[in-house]
Amino acid sequence: MRGLDQQRYAQGLHECTELKKAAGFVTPGGMISKFLTERGYKVYIAKS
């Protein structure tokens, strides 16, 4: 998360979470990465 404005990211994450809830998703994860990507963030998902 180098060079990232933490406050801006936290606000974007909050907005994405609210949009996800409004779309009917209540479990963690899911569409958060989609919403963040649409806002211009690069999302990398760790493989376990």
C-alpha positions, 0 to 999 in steps of 0.5 A: 500500500505504498504511496496510498492515501490511507484516509482516502482508501478507508473512505473508498473501502467504506463506500464499497462495503455500503454498496455491497450491502445495498446490493444484498451481499452480507458476507465478508469479501465478495464484491469489495475487490470489484468495487475498489477496482472500479474506483481505480485501485489495483487489487491483488488477491493473495493465493493461499 
